[in-house]
Amino acid sequence: MSGGISSSEDDAALQKRAVEIAKSLFRRVHIPSEEEEEESEITMTNLRNMLEVAIDCAEKDNWDLFGLRIVYLARNASQGDDLYIFVKNLLTEIKNSAESSKERLKLAQYILKSCIYLFNAYRKGLSDLLG
């Protein structure tokens, strides 16, 4: 994606790509029940915090700070933990899908919003409705 995101068509395509990426991020990870949440797992709190980081860093147009803060949120995860895998894949997908800091941060926001909705659907057993 070069030239920046200016038109509503580009924005819609970016949002569609974000949903695809969000779905792929959850394919090989365990979604814990509310009772079994741990700091090394993906949680609704982690996802909301990541979204807040994306919004804050977008206002500052600072992709590098986003990466640092996302890694900080996953600091209690070990290499094989779902949260570690999720964060690694999130950062990789964003880097591979957008070039500029502004595009990456906008994509991060869309992905993380989609992840919040998907996480809730998966946790509630509604994945069959997602198609």
C-alpha positions as CSV (number, residue, x, y, z in Angstrom):
1,M,0.0,0.0,0.0
2,S,1.9,3.0,-1.2
3,G,0.8,6.6,-1.4
4,G,-1.0,6.7,1.9
5,I,-4.6,6.0,2.7
6,S,-6.8,8.8,1.4
7,S,-9.9,7.6,-0.3
8,S,-12.8,5.8,1.3
9,E,-12.1,2.8,-1.0
10,D,-8.6,2.5,0.4
11,D,-10.0,2.7,3.9
12,A,-12.6,0.1,3.3
13,A,-10.0,-2.2,1.8
14,L,-7.8,-1.7,4.8
15,Q,-10.6,-2.5,7.2
16,K,-11.4,-5.7,5.2
17,R,-7.7,-6.7,5.4
18,A,-7.8,-6.0,9.1
19,V,-10.6,-8.4,9.7
20,E,-8.8,-11.1,7.6
21,I,-5.6,-10.6,9.7
22,A,-7.6,-10.6,13.0
23,K,-9.2,-13.9,12.1
24,S,-5.8,-15.4,11.1
25,L,-4.3,-14.2,14.4
26,F,-6.7,-16.4,16.4
27,R,-6.4,-19.5,14.2
28,R,-3.7,-21.3,16.2
29,V,-4.2,-19.8,19.7
30,H,-6.2,-20.9,22.7
31,I,-9.0,-18.5,23.8
32,P,-9.1,-18.9,27.6
33,S,-12.4,-18.8,29.5
34,E,-12.8,-15.9,31.8
35,E,-12.0,-18.2,34.7
36,E,-8.7,-19.4,33.3
37,E,-7.2,-16.1,32.2
38,E,-3.5,-15.6,32.9
39,E,-1.0,-12.9,32.2
40,S,0.7,-15.0,29.5
41,E,-2.6,-15.5,27.6
42,I,-4.6,-13.4,25.3
43,T,-7.3,-11.5,27.3
44,M,-9.9,-8.9,26.6
45,T,-7.9,-6.6,28.8
46,N,-4.7,-7.2,26.8
47,L,-6.6,-6.5,23.5
48,R,-8.2,-3.3,24.9
49,N,-4.8,-2.1,26.1
50,M,-3.2,-2.9,22.7
51,L,-6.0,-0.9,21.0
52,E,-5.4,2.1,23.4
53,V,-1.7,1.9,22.5
54,A,-2.5,1.9,18.8
55,I,-4.7,4.9,19.2
56,D,-2.2,6.8,21.3
57,C,0.7,6.0,19.0
58,A,-1.4,6.9,15.9
59,E,-1.9,10.4,17.4
60,K,1.9,10.6,17.7
61,D,2.5,8.9,14.4
62,N,5.1,6.7,16.1
63,W,5.2,3.0,14.9
64,D,8.4,2.2,16.8
65,L,6.7,3.3,20.1
66,F,3.7,1.1,19.3
67,G,6.0,-1.9,18.9
68,L,7.8,-1.2,22.2
69,R,4.5,-0.8,24.1
70,I,2.9,-3.9,22.6
71,V,5.9,-5.9,23.5
72,Y,5.8,-4.5,27.0
73,L,2.1,-5.6,27.4
74,A,3.3,-9.1,26.5
75,R,6.2,-9.0,28.9
76,N,5.0,-11.9,31.1
77,A,4.6,-14.3,28.1
78,S,7.2,-16.8,27.2
79,Q,8.1,-17.8,23.7
80,G,5.6,-20.6,23.3
81,D,2.7,-18.8,25.0
82,D,-0.4,-17.7,23.0
83,L,0.1,-14.0,23.9
84,Y,3.7,-14.1,22.6
85,I,2.6,-15.8,19.4
86,F,-0.3,-13.4,19.0
87,V,1.9,-10.3,19.5
88,K,4.7,-11.6,17.2
89,N,2.1,-12.4,14.4
90,L,0.3,-9.1,14.9
91,L,3.5,-7.1,14.4
92,T,4.6,-9.2,11.5
93,E,1.3,-9.0,9.7
94,I,1.1,-5.2,10.1
95,K,4.7,-4.7,8.9
96,N,4.0,-6.9,5.9
97,S,0.7,-5.2,5.0
98,A,1.5,-1.5,5.3
99,E,4.6,0.6,4.6
100,S,4.2,3.9,6.3
101,S,4.0,4.5,10.1
102,K,0.6,6.1,9.6
103,E,-0.8,3.2,7.5
104,R,0.6,0.6,10.0
105,L,-1.0,2.3,13.0
106,K,-4.3,2.7,11.3
107,L,-4.2,-0.9,10.3
108,A,-3.3,-1.8,13.9
109,Q,-6.4,0.0,15.2
110,Y,-8.6,-1.8,12.7
111,I,-7.1,-5.2,13.5
112,L,-7.3,-4.8,17.2
113,K,-10.9,-3.6,17.0
114,S,-11.7,-6.7,15.0
115,C,-9.8,-8.9,17.4
116,I,-11.9,-7.6,20.3
117,Y,-15.1,-8.6,18.5
118,L,-13.7,-11.9,17.4
119,F,-12.3,-12.7,20.8
120,N,-15.7,-12.2,22.4
121,A,-17.4,-14.3,19.7
122,Y,-14.9,-17.1,20.1
123,R,-15.1,-17.0,23.9
124,K,-19.0,-17.1,23.8
125,G,-18.9,-20.1,21.4
126,L,-20.3,-18.1,18.4
127,S,-17.4,-18.9,16.0
128,D,-19.8,-20.8,13.7
129,L,-21.7,-17.6,13.0
130,L,-18.5,-15.8,11.7
131,G,-18.3,-17.8,8.5
